[in-house]
């Protein structure tokens, strides 16, 4: 009874081996959501390689120490011949503003010779593809981390019309909270979204991508999530042009310049 599944898996592996497009993602060591989602939601032929760095929660350290860990992870992914490197952590990406994010990407490229991107830039590109300027932001973070994200997107030229920080109890709560929570959060905040063109549901370690359509329906407008934007960006950046229905409002969208 298992033969068809094994056959399909083998065929997928052969297709990837014949025409591999390898994307290397660096994620915080505590992230448990992104890796299975990358494997499940990237289109066939795009192979995710994952490296972890201790950088958040108890492992948050001086910027130079964190940068050293990120660059070591980037070098490991470059060894695997990844054609794109992706620093995937929304809070880290936005913490030091757009300039800080670009400095990080410059350091990754200098260390590896591989083109590099980060989550903030991918979300920015998703909004650009949708023609969005006014956004609401919903996060699982504490208010201080959420405020950093607001400042980042305002510095990028977006108008932030509504903000809600749910202040969940750290990474274990982030990744274990069910999609129903975020669907209800969209419904609870719906009346505050009136001035927004889209909603950002931030964080690469929350469980929402599997229920993206219903969460977006509850928001009543285009919804962008960190993992949706990151995986969509990665697929488009390595040349995938077909529709990507797993990515909701971004399904038909090509990548526009951010």
Beta strands, then each sheet from edge to edge (+ up, - down):
strand 1: 21-28
strand 2: 46-53
strand 3: 84-87
strand 4: 116-118
strand 5: 134-139
strand 6: 159-165
strand 7: 198-201
strand 8: 222-225
sheet 1: 2+ 1+ 3+ 4+
sheet 2: 6+ 5+ 7+ 8+
end
